[in-house]
Each structure stands twice: as structure tokens, then as C-alpha cells.
């Protein structure tokens, strides 16, 4: 795929700022494999170093940032994030329990009223 090592190193370095969606611990030291790369979009397979769960992440890097990525500081990454709360482990578990007992099609699931508000 011809990815510059600096981008993969950047992703591995920044993983420490994120937590595993299953065990909630830092993703520092996680295993990251690039599954595909198209322009600014990366599909990554991430394996948590703590609980060994594997999941897929889609990472989009805006515009020419790919070439400038080595100069980005951690504060820049955090400051530019959208003003949304991260998905909590409890929310993931609630969704898992809901889907475990759900009987129906995807269309049925999508048309369910939103009871979270």
C-alpha cells in the first residue's frame, strides 16, 4: 500500500489517548494493522493489549493533514475533536443487551422510537 511509516507511528502513538470499548483501559501498546487506505481514510484493525479484543476503526484524516501529520501535537488533536461525549462502556453494554433480546429485521430496529431522550 505504500503508507509512510510516519502515519502508522502517529496512529500507534495517539492510541494511548483512547480507551478500549470493551475493557475501558488505555489502548497504549495495542496492535494496529492497516486493512486498507484510500486517500485520507484508513481502515484499521485494533487489538487491545489488555483484553485482546479486536475491533475495526475507520479513521478519516482531513485534507493535506496526511503530509503534515508528524507536526501535530496531542493538544491539537484533542482541541479539534467535535463537542460530543464519547460512547461509554455502559452504553455499549446496554446496546448489547437490547440487541441480544431483539427479534426483528434491521428495518424494524431502525424504526424503533428513541427512548433515550
Order of alpha helices (4+ residues) and beta strands (2+ residues): alpha-beta-beta-beta-alpha-alpha-alpha-alpha
